[in-house]
């Protein structure tokens, strides 16, 4: 029964590929204007027809106009102080919403500009999957498919809960909430756009990470990485040196293809992710300042300040998840280098060298020592190929970067320090001018009398 269930799972998994596993995310991205590319296996076709090109341009322009009109409507009706009584906090709210709009527009335009690169990326990943399947280590496409659905459901549930809390908070402080509800739904549109842009980039990175992990598993299966694994069939596949050389060549090619995919990800999404990280940073500064005012002054907008900080946690979650996946890709790239050096240390080349030195010391020929010359040549060639692969890993390792900084946990520490710095500056301005709005109102009143 167990074997039958395993066979059914493998059959279902073989029917899927990287295109079908991305299908759900693709149509959601397409619904909001971020997927002008094609999700087809014939991604190596060089040109499109004229009708398809104009249809893609119309698709991008239409969504750009929708987001622009929504932004103009929101900004034109927004109060000078935003949703708060503080001039500084109100300016910050207008600033981060404007930043959110430009981030969204860049995501739409960037999707059109790099659509060919994304299709090429999917095609290379499909080719890597076909090569890995030859070693009977299939990619679990069904698991990724389920994870995408789980992520979509989670985002939808969290957004609905946050929007409900925002509407209730607006009703507590506004006598007429019709325009505030409109604000909320426009804000929901841009918040959802941010989530989709981050989810798109993170999904591609997670696909790459699983491929690196499978390559590491394939290397560990064919090459011993510890002295106890030599000759132990339970830890790695016992094979000849010729088979190890052929497998090593394929692994080198696949690793190089995955590095090409990483470079395509950096090219397509690095600036987009930089915009999203910058937006999260701006929201973090503004919402932290709003939380400070909420706890210090305890005015009627206390719940609004707390709610804004919860919104910041929502933005921050995507950034932290993206950084975690990027760090795992770098870790998998370093891990295969460690495995290669362990394989070099555990290979038979050291024993061959010792045997050759003993033969030279005893002034004996290699056949006398019962060491076949052909086997020595294979062992030394395999050792040389492992050293060349080690040099390849040294000069070309997978790193998710935008050119200015690497997306790893050091970026998170830098964001914490910068947020604290700007928060202190805003607090100093707020303490220096505690009643800026009231002073302006008093001046108007005195002028009228």
GITA-V19556 format. One record per run of one state. SS is the DSSP state (hx for helix, st for strand, lp for the rest). FROM is the first residue (numbers start at 0). TO is the last residue. If there is no record, write none. Layout:
# GITA-V19556
SS_FROM_TO + SS_FROM_TO
This chain:
# GITA-V19556
lp_0_0 + hx_1_14 + lp_15_16 + hx_17_20 + lp_21_21 + hx_22_30 + lp_31_48 + hx_49_76 + lp_77_85 + hx_86_112 + lp_113_113 + hx_114_132 + lp_133_139 + hx_140_172 + lp_173_176 + hx_177_221 + lp_222_225 + hx_226_228 + lp_229_239 + hx_240_296 + lp_297_300 + hx_301_345 + lp_346_347 + hx_348_360 + lp_361_364 + hx_365_368 + lp_369_371 + hx_372_394 + lp_395_399 + st_400_400 + lp_401_404 + st_405_405 + lp_406_407 + hx_408_431 + lp_432_434 + hx_435_447 + lp_448_448
